[in-house]
Amino acid sequence: MDFKKSPPTHFEDVDDLDEEAAHKEIEALREGINYHDYLYYVENRPKISDAAYDKLFRRLKDLTDRSLCFTGSSRHHRPG
């Protein structure tokens, strides 16, 4: 799953994913969001719209909130 080049904005329902698929998507989303953060904040050349970024971040939050059921901890929060 690649959220860098042309990130999707429509996703499968969170409840339809098994634990492994959810964790893979979480990692891919983190990588994509970090990439887009760099382009936006460092390079000053965003590649996706703010709305698309918000959908990615919301999806990450939804997945990590659901993964709390599996792990008991959340890793989507960051200082800032």
C-alpha positions as CSV (number, residue, x, y, z in Angstrom):
1,M,0.0,0.0,0.0
2,D,1.5,3.3,-1.1
3,F,0.2,6.5,0.3
4,K,2.9,8.7,-1.3
5,K,2.2,8.9,-5.0
6,S,-1.5,8.8,-5.4
7,P,-3.1,8.1,-2.0
8,P,-6.6,6.7,-2.0
9,T,-9.3,8.7,-0.2
10,H,-11.9,5.8,-0.1
11,F,-11.2,3.0,2.2
12,E,-12.5,-0.4,3.2
13,D,-14.5,-0.4,6.5
14,V,-12.1,-0.6,9.5
15,D,-14.2,-3.4,11.0
16,D,-13.7,-5.5,7.8
17,L,-9.9,-5.6,8.3
18,D,-8.1,-8.3,10.3
19,E,-5.4,-7.4,12.7
20,E,-2.5,-8.0,10.3
21,A,-4.1,-5.9,7.5
22,A,-4.9,-3.1,9.9
23,H,-1.3,-3.0,11.2
24,K,0.1,-3.0,7.6
25,E,-2.1,-0.2,6.7
26,I,-1.2,1.8,9.8
27,E,2.5,1.5,9.0
28,A,1.9,2.5,5.3
29,L,-0.2,5.5,6.4
30,R,2.4,6.7,8.9
31,E,5.1,6.5,6.1
32,G,2.8,8.3,3.7
33,I,1.8,11.0,6.2
34,N,5.5,11.6,7.1
35,Y,6.3,11.9,3.4
36,H,3.6,14.5,2.9
37,D,4.5,16.4,6.0
38,Y,8.1,16.7,4.7
39,L,6.9,18.0,1.3
40,Y,4.5,20.5,3.0
41,Y,6.6,21.8,5.9
42,V,10.2,21.4,4.6
43,E,10.1,21.6,0.8
44,N,7.0,23.9,0.7
45,R,5.6,21.9,-2.2
46,P,2.6,19.9,-1.1
47,K,1.7,17.0,-3.4
48,I,-1.9,16.4,-2.1
49,S,-4.7,18.7,-1.0
50,D,-5.3,19.5,2.6
51,A,-8.6,17.5,2.3
52,A,-6.8,14.4,1.1
53,Y,-4.2,14.7,3.9
54,D,-7.0,15.1,6.4
55,K,-8.6,11.9,5.1
56,L,-5.3,10.0,5.5
57,F,-4.8,11.2,9.0
58,R,-8.4,10.4,9.9
59,R,-8.0,6.9,8.5
60,L,-4.8,6.5,10.6
61,K,-6.7,7.6,13.7
62,D,-9.6,5.3,13.0
63,L,-7.3,2.3,12.5
64,T,-5.1,3.0,15.5
65,D,-8.2,3.5,17.7
66,R,-9.4,0.1,16.5
67,S,-6.0,-1.5,17.0
68,L,-6.4,-0.5,20.7
69,C,-8.7,-3.5,20.8
70,F,-5.7,-5.7,19.7
71,T,-2.8,-4.0,21.6
72,G,-4.0,-1.8,24.3
73,S,-1.9,1.2,23.2
74,S,-2.0,3.8,20.5
75,R,0.8,5.1,18.4
76,H,-0.8,7.7,16.1
77,H,-0.4,10.6,18.5
78,R,2.6,12.8,18.0
79,P,3.8,15.9,19.8
80,G,3.0,19.1,18.2
